[in-house]
């Protein structure tokens, strides 16, 4: 993503099939009756999201393994993206279920990322984001 990133020009040159594309100045979220033209929130950057793993929030190890394969598969496109004009940030976001801890049992919740994945992320100047979601039933 980036304030001056020409996302459409990049996507025409890459093999990515984005899940979501946004452009600077686009309205954020659906319009509601209470919104007025002047109060709409708009994107300050252009960007896109691609799926690196379809593993669930309860499978962080599988997400990491899938992400490693994704980075290897799209190495040429990621090289182009990391050098593309206007790109301010490239992020890899892991959605992980945040479960209640049993503090009296000394339980910890950790997330492990293999060195090979971290090396490839560094090679393409990709930042790591961990988004924690509340535990779901089941």
mmCIF file of the C-alpha atoms, coordinates in Angstrom:
data_MODEL
# 
_entry.id   MODEL 
# 
loop_
_atom_site.group_PDB 
_atom_site.id 
_atom_site.type_symbol 
_atom_site.label_atom_id 
_atom_site.label_alt_id 
_atom_site.label_comp_id 
_atom_site.label_asym_id 
_atom_site.label_entity_id 
_atom_site.label_seq_id 
_atom_site.pdbx_PDB_ins_code 
_atom_site.Cartn_x 
_atom_site.Cartn_y 
_atom_site.Cartn_z 
_atom_site.occupancy 
_atom_site.B_iso_or_equiv 
_atom_site.pdbx_formal_charge 
_atom_site.auth_seq_id 
_atom_site.auth_comp_id 
_atom_site.auth_asym_id 
_atom_site.auth_atom_id 
_atom_site.pdbx_PDB_model_num 
ATOM 1   C CA . UNK A 1 1   ? 0.000   0.000   0.000   1.00 0.00 ? 1   UNK A CA 1 
ATOM 2   C CA . UNK A 1 2   ? 1.020   3.593   -0.403  1.00 0.00 ? 2   UNK A CA 1 
ATOM 3   C CA . UNK A 1 3   ? -0.306  7.115   -0.830  1.00 0.00 ? 3   UNK A CA 1 
ATOM 4   C CA . UNK A 1 4   ? 1.228   7.355   -4.314  1.00 0.00 ? 4   UNK A CA 1 
ATOM 5   C CA . UNK A 1 5   ? 1.001   3.650   -5.207  1.00 0.00 ? 5   UNK A CA 1 
ATOM 6   C CA . UNK A 1 6   ? -0.568  3.036   -8.636  1.00 0.00 ? 6   UNK A CA 1 
ATOM 7   C CA . UNK A 1 7   ? -2.206  -0.234  -7.605  1.00 0.00 ? 7   UNK A CA 1 
ATOM 8   C CA . UNK A 1 8   ? -3.900  -0.896  -10.959 1.00 0.00 ? 8   UNK A CA 1 
ATOM 9   C CA . UNK A 1 9   ? -0.647  -0.435  -12.882 1.00 0.00 ? 9   UNK A CA 1 
ATOM 10  C CA . UNK A 1 10  ? 1.104   -2.838  -10.524 1.00 0.00 ? 10  UNK A CA 1 
ATOM 11  C CA . UNK A 1 11  ? -1.624  -5.495  -10.691 1.00 0.00 ? 11  UNK A CA 1 
ATOM 12  C CA . UNK A 1 12  ? -1.543  -5.454  -14.514 1.00 0.00 ? 12  UNK A CA 1 
ATOM 13  C CA . UNK A 1 13  ? 2.144   -6.420  -14.315 1.00 0.00 ? 13  UNK A CA 1 
ATOM 14  C CA . UNK A 1 14  ? 1.851   -9.056  -11.589 1.00 0.00 ? 14  UNK A CA 1 
ATOM 15  C CA . UNK A 1 15  ? 0.334   -12.517 -11.185 1.00 0.00 ? 15  UNK A CA 1 
ATOM 16  C CA . UNK A 1 16  ? -1.587  -11.607 -8.034  1.00 0.00 ? 16  UNK A CA 1 
ATOM 17  C CA . UNK A 1 17  ? -5.329  -12.271 -7.855  1.00 0.00 ? 17  UNK A CA 1 
ATOM 18  C CA . UNK A 1 18  ? -6.280  -9.819  -5.111  1.00 0.00 ? 18  UNK A CA 1 
ATOM 19  C CA . UNK A 1 19  ? -9.144  -10.440 -2.706  1.00 0.00 ? 19  UNK A CA 1 
ATOM 20  C CA . UNK A 1 20  ? -9.600  -6.731  -2.251  1.00 0.00 ? 20  UNK A CA 1 
ATOM 21  C CA . UNK A 1 21  ? -8.340  -3.583  -3.980  1.00 0.00 ? 21  UNK A CA 1 
ATOM 22  C CA . UNK A 1 22  ? -8.697  -0.036  -2.687  1.00 0.00 ? 22  UNK A CA 1 
ATOM 23  C CA . UNK A 1 23  ? -7.670  3.285   -4.135  1.00 0.00 ? 23  UNK A CA 1 
ATOM 24  C CA . UNK A 1 24  ? -6.760  6.543   -2.459  1.00 0.00 ? 24  UNK A CA 1 
ATOM 25  C CA . UNK A 1 25  ? -9.885  8.683   -2.241  1.00 0.00 ? 25  UNK A CA 1 
ATOM 26  C CA . UNK A 1 26  ? -12.298 5.704   -2.340  1.00 0.00 ? 26  UNK A CA 1 
ATOM 27  C CA . UNK A 1 27  ? -14.993 5.728   0.314   1.00 0.00 ? 27  UNK A CA 1 
ATOM 28  C CA . UNK A 1 28  ? -14.302 3.411   3.269   1.00 0.00 ? 28  UNK A CA 1 
ATOM 29  C CA . UNK A 1 29  ? -17.229 1.114   4.079   1.00 0.00 ? 29  UNK A CA 1 
ATOM 30  C CA . UNK A 1 30  ? -20.829 1.199   2.935   1.00 0.00 ? 30  UNK A CA 1 
ATOM 31  C CA . UNK A 1 31  ? -22.764 4.444   2.776   1.00 0.00 ? 31  UNK A CA 1 
ATOM 32  C CA . UNK A 1 32  ? -25.501 4.821   5.376   1.00 0.00 ? 32  UNK A CA 1 
ATOM 33  C CA . UNK A 1 33  ? -28.457 7.172   5.439   1.00 0.00 ? 33  UNK A CA 1 
ATOM 34  C CA . UNK A 1 34  ? -26.834 9.189   8.229   1.00 0.00 ? 34  UNK A CA 1 
ATOM 35  C CA . UNK A 1 35  ? -23.710 9.884   6.155   1.00 0.00 ? 35  UNK A CA 1 
ATOM 36  C CA . UNK A 1 36  ? -23.382 13.176  4.404   1.00 0.00 ? 36  UNK A CA 1 
ATOM 37  C CA . UNK A 1 37  ? -21.095 13.709  1.417   1.00 0.00 ? 37  UNK A CA 1 
ATOM 38  C CA . UNK A 1 38  ? -18.632 15.792  3.433   1.00 0.00 ? 38  UNK A CA 1 
ATOM 39  C CA . UNK A 1 39  ? -18.326 13.368  6.358   1.00 0.00 ? 39  UNK A CA 1 
ATOM 40  C CA . UNK A 1 40  ? -17.506 10.157  4.469   1.00 0.00 ? 40  UNK A CA 1 
ATOM 41  C CA . UNK A 1 41  ? -14.247 8.504   5.439   1.00 0.00 ? 41  UNK A CA 1 
ATOM 42  C CA . UNK A 1 42  ? -11.935 7.901   2.496   1.00 0.00 ? 42  UNK A CA 1 
ATOM 43  C CA . UNK A 1 43  ? -8.824  5.820   1.946   1.00 0.00 ? 43  UNK A CA 1 
ATOM 44  C CA . UNK A 1 44  ? -5.614  7.809   2.268   1.00 0.00 ? 44  UNK A CA 1 
ATOM 45  C CA . UNK A 1 45  ? -3.643  5.124   0.406   1.00 0.00 ? 45  UNK A CA 1 
ATOM 46  C CA . UNK A 1 46  ? -4.063  2.701   -2.471  1.00 0.00 ? 46  UNK A CA 1 
ATOM 47  C CA . UNK A 1 47  ? -3.400  -0.995  -2.006  1.00 0.00 ? 47  UNK A CA 1 
ATOM 48  C CA . UNK A 1 48  ? -4.576  -4.544  -2.290  1.00 0.00 ? 48  UNK A CA 1 
ATOM 49  C CA . UNK A 1 49  ? -4.930  -7.688  -0.208  1.00 0.00 ? 49  UNK A CA 1 
ATOM 50  C CA . UNK A 1 50  ? -4.011  -11.178 -1.414  1.00 0.00 ? 50  UNK A CA 1 
ATOM 51  C CA . UNK A 1 51  ? -4.673  -14.445 0.385   1.00 0.00 ? 51  UNK A CA 1 
ATOM 52  C CA . UNK A 1 52  ? -1.478  -16.171 1.498   1.00 0.00 ? 52  UNK A CA 1 
ATOM 53  C CA . UNK A 1 53  ? -3.235  -18.904 3.504   1.00 0.00 ? 53  UNK A CA 1 
ATOM 54  C CA . UNK A 1 54  ? -6.756  -20.261 3.858   1.00 0.00 ? 54  UNK A CA 1 
ATOM 55  C CA . UNK A 1 55  ? -5.912  -21.932 7.193   1.00 0.00 ? 55  UNK A CA 1 
ATOM 56  C CA . UNK A 1 56  ? -8.149  -21.023 10.137  1.00 0.00 ? 56  UNK A CA 1 
ATOM 57  C CA . UNK A 1 57  ? -7.289  -18.687 13.001  1.00 0.00 ? 57  UNK A CA 1 
ATOM 58  C CA . UNK A 1 58  ? -6.699  -21.835 15.064  1.00 0.00 ? 58  UNK A CA 1 
ATOM 59  C CA . UNK A 1 59  ? -3.934  -23.067 12.727  1.00 0.00 ? 59  UNK A CA 1 
ATOM 60  C CA . UNK A 1 60  ? -1.079  -20.540 12.980  1.00 0.00 ? 60  UNK A CA 1 
ATOM 61  C CA . UNK A 1 61  ? 1.574   -23.153 12.097  1.00 0.00 ? 61  UNK A CA 1 
ATOM 62  C CA . UNK A 1 62  ? -0.303  -23.989 8.890   1.00 0.00 ? 62  UNK A CA 1 
ATOM 63  C CA . UNK A 1 63  ? -0.680  -20.284 8.120   1.00 0.00 ? 63  UNK A CA 1 
ATOM 64  C CA . UNK A 1 64  ? 3.096   -19.842 8.452   1.00 0.00 ? 64  UNK A CA 1 
ATOM 65  C CA . UNK A 1 65  ? 3.784   -22.864 6.206   1.00 0.00 ? 65  UNK A CA 1 
ATOM 66  C CA . UNK A 1 66  ? 1.301   -21.572 3.607   1.00 0.00 ? 66  UNK A CA 1 
ATOM 67  C CA . UNK A 1 67  ? 2.775   -18.068 3.768   1.00 0.00 ? 67  UNK A CA 1 
ATOM 68  C CA . UNK A 1 68  ? 6.246   -19.480 3.094   1.00 0.00 ? 68  UNK A CA 1 
ATOM 69  C CA . UNK A 1 69  ? 4.956   -21.259 -0.027  1.00 0.00 ? 69  UNK A CA 1 
ATOM 70  C CA . UNK A 1 70  ? 3.152   -18.066 -1.082  1.00 0.00 ? 70  UNK A CA 1 
ATOM 71  C CA . UNK A 1 71  ? 6.348   -16.001 -0.806  1.00 0.00 ? 71  UNK A CA 1 
ATOM 72  C CA . UNK A 1 72  ? 8.287   -18.567 -2.837  1.00 0.00 ? 72  UNK A CA 1 
ATOM 73  C CA . UNK A 1 73  ? 5.562   -18.851 -5.491  1.00 0.00 ? 73  UNK A CA 1 
ATOM 74  C CA . UNK A 1 74  ? 5.255   -15.089 -5.942  1.00 0.00 ? 74  UNK A CA 1 
ATOM 75  C CA . UNK A 1 75  ? 8.942   -14.194 -5.568  1.00 0.00 ? 75  UNK A CA 1 
ATOM 76  C CA . UNK A 1 76  ? 9.159   -12.284 -8.898  1.00 0.00 ? 76  UNK A CA 1 
ATOM 77  C CA . UNK A 1 77  ? 5.956   -10.338 -8.169  1.00 0.00 ? 77  UNK A CA 1 
ATOM 78  C CA . UNK A 1 78  ? 7.104   -9.565  -4.617  1.00 0.00 ? 78  UNK A CA 1 
ATOM 79  C CA . UNK A 1 79  ? 10.443  -8.323  -5.917  1.00 0.00 ? 79  UNK A CA 1 
ATOM 80  C CA . UNK A 1 80  ? 8.553   -6.018  -8.291  1.00 0.00 ? 80  UNK A CA 1 
ATOM 81  C CA . UNK A 1 81  ? 6.216   -4.904  -5.490  1.00 0.00 ? 81  UNK A CA 1 
ATOM 82  C CA . UNK A 1 82  ? 9.044   -4.131  -3.069  1.00 0.00 ? 82  UNK A CA 1 
ATOM 83  C CA . UNK A 1 83  ? 10.651  -1.861  -5.686  1.00 0.00 ? 83  UNK A CA 1 
ATOM 84  C CA . UNK A 1 84  ? 7.454   -0.417  -7.208  1.00 0.00 ? 84  UNK A CA 1 
ATOM 85  C CA . UNK A 1 85  ? 7.145   3.386   -7.053  1.00 0.00 ? 85  UNK A CA 1 
ATOM 86  C CA . UNK A 1 86  ? 4.819   4.700   -4.374  1.00 0.00 ? 86  UNK A CA 1 
ATOM 87  C CA . UNK A 1 87  ? 4.803   1.571   -2.187  1.00 0.00 ? 87  UNK A CA 1 
ATOM 88  C CA . UNK A 1 88  ? 5.102   2.628   1.447   1.00 0.00 ? 88  UNK A CA 1 
ATOM 89  C CA . UNK A 1 89  ? 4.444   -0.736  3.117   1.00 0.00 ? 89  UNK A CA 1 
ATOM 90  C CA . UNK A 1 90  ? 4.063   -4.415  2.315   1.00 0.00 ? 90  UNK A CA 1 
ATOM 91  C CA . UNK A 1 91  ? 2.563   -6.427  5.163   1.00 0.00 ? 91  UNK A CA 1 
ATOM 92  C CA . UNK A 1 92  ? 1.904   -10.064 5.956   1.00 0.00 ? 92  UNK A CA 1 
ATOM 93  C CA . UNK A 1 93  ? -0.996  -10.256 8.413   1.00 0.00 ? 93  UNK A CA 1 
ATOM 94  C CA . UNK A 1 94  ? -1.576  -13.419 10.419  1.00 0.00 ? 94  UNK A CA 1 
ATOM 95  C CA . UNK A 1 95  ? -5.064  -13.734 11.897  1.00 0.00 ? 95  UNK A CA 1 
ATOM 96  C CA . UNK A 1 96  ? -4.760  -15.786 15.072  1.00 0.00 ? 96  UNK A CA 1 
ATOM 97  C CA . UNK A 1 97  ? -7.394  -16.802 17.597  1.00 0.00 ? 97  UNK A CA 1 
ATOM 98  C CA . UNK A 1 98  ? -6.772  -15.148 20.951  1.00 0.00 ? 98  UNK A CA 1 
ATOM 99  C CA . UNK A 1 99  ? -7.875  -17.603 23.598  1.00 0.00 ? 99  UNK A CA 1 
ATOM 100 C CA . UNK A 1 100 ? -8.329  -16.811 27.301  1.00 0.00 ? 100 UNK A CA 1 
ATOM 101 C CA . UNK A 1 101 ? -5.281  -17.830 29.291  1.00 0.00 ? 101 UNK A CA 1 
ATOM 102 C CA . UNK A 1 102 ? -5.367  -19.799 32.498  1.00 0.00 ? 102 UNK A CA 1 
ATOM 103 C CA . UNK A 1 103 ? -2.973  -17.534 34.404  1.00 0.00 ? 103 UNK A CA 1 
ATOM 104 C CA . UNK A 1 104 ? -3.049  -19.690 37.516  1.00 0.00 ? 104 UNK A CA 1 
ATOM 105 C CA . UNK A 1 105 ? -1.643  -22.563 35.395  1.00 0.00 ? 105 UNK A CA 1 
ATOM 106 C CA . UNK A 1 106 ? 1.125   -20.398 33.943  1.00 0.00 ? 106 UNK A CA 1 
ATOM 107 C CA . UNK A 1 107 ? -0.292  -20.848 30.436  1.00 0.00 ? 107 UNK A CA 1 
ATOM 108 C CA . UNK A 1 108 ? 1.167   -18.711 27.659  1.00 0.00 ? 108 UNK A CA 1 
ATOM 109 C CA . UNK A 1 109 ? 0.013   -18.081 24.128  1.00 0.00 ? 109 UNK A CA 1 
ATOM 110 C CA . UNK A 1 110 ? 2.825   -17.909 21.614  1.00 0.00 ? 110 UNK A CA 1 
ATOM 111 C CA . UNK A 1 111 ? 3.088   -17.647 17.842  1.00 0.00 ? 111 UNK A CA 1 
ATOM 112 C CA . UNK A 1 112 ? 6.101   -19.148 16.092  1.00 0.00 ? 112 UNK A CA 1 
ATOM 113 C CA . UNK A 1 113 ? 7.415   -17.980 12.725  1.00 0.00 ? 113 UNK A CA 1 
ATOM 114 C CA . UNK A 1 114 ? 10.137  -20.108 11.095  1.00 0.00 ? 114 UNK A CA 1 
ATOM 115 C CA . UNK A 1 115 ? 13.448  -18.410 10.250  1.00 0.00 ? 115 UNK A CA 1 
ATOM 116 C CA . UNK A 1 116 ? 13.056  -19.187 6.529   1.00 0.00 ? 116 UNK A CA 1 
ATOM 117 C CA . UNK A 1 117 ? 9.738   -17.302 6.467   1.00 0.00 ? 117 UNK A CA 1 
ATOM 118 C CA . UNK A 1 118 ? 11.250  -14.348 8.318   1.00 0.00 ? 118 UNK A CA 1 
ATOM 119 C CA . UNK A 1 119 ? 14.277  -14.277 5.978   1.00 0.00 ? 119 UNK A CA 1 
ATOM 120 C CA . UNK A 1 120 ? 12.026  -14.146 2.902   1.00 0.00 ? 120 UNK A CA 1 
ATOM 121 C CA . UNK A 1 121 ? 9.893   -11.447 4.496   1.00 0.00 ? 121 UNK A CA 1 
ATOM 122 C CA . UNK A 1 122 ? 13.056  -9.427  5.106   1.00 0.00 ? 122 UNK A CA 1 
ATOM 123 C CA . UNK A 1 123 ? 14.249  -9.996  1.541   1.00 0.00 ? 123 UNK A CA 1 
ATOM 124 C CA . UNK A 1 124 ? 11.066  -8.362  0.223   1.00 0.00 ? 124 UNK A CA 1 
ATOM 125 C CA . UNK A 1 125 ? 10.888  -5.748  3.010   1.00 0.00 ? 125 UNK A CA 1 
ATOM 126 C CA . UNK A 1 126 ? 7.614   -7.205  4.316   1.00 0.00 ? 126 UNK A CA 1 
ATOM 127 C CA . UNK A 1 127 ? 6.376   -6.216  7.760   1.00 0.00 ? 127 UNK A CA 1 
ATOM 128 C CA . UNK A 1 128 ? 4.774   -8.718  10.127  1.00 0.00 ? 128 UNK A CA 1 
ATOM 129 C CA . UNK A 1 129 ? 1.313   -8.058  11.571  1.00 0.00 ? 129 UNK A CA 1 
ATOM 130 C CA . UNK A 1 130 ? -0.452  -10.378 14.007  1.00 0.00 ? 130 UNK A CA 1 
ATOM 131 C CA . UNK A 1 131 ? -4.167  -9.701  14.305  1.00 0.00 ? 131 UNK A CA 1 
ATOM 132 C CA . UNK A 1 132 ? -5.714  -11.469 17.267  1.00 0.00 ? 132 UNK A CA 1 
ATOM 133 C CA . UNK A 1 133 ? -9.391  -12.405 17.106  1.00 0.00 ? 133 UNK A CA 1 
ATOM 134 C CA . UNK A 1 134 ? -11.562 -13.433 20.050  1.00 0.00 ? 134 UNK A CA 1 
ATOM 135 C CA . UNK A 1 135 ? -11.893 -17.161 20.623  1.00 0.00 ? 135 UNK A CA 1 
ATOM 136 C CA . UNK A 1 136 ? -14.876 -18.695 18.861  1.00 0.00 ? 136 UNK A CA 1 
ATOM 137 C CA . UNK A 1 137 ? -16.960 -21.646 19.983  1.00 0.00 ? 137 UNK A CA 1 
ATOM 138 C CA . UNK A 1 138 ? -16.260 -25.006 18.352  1.00 0.00 ? 138 UNK A CA 1 
# 
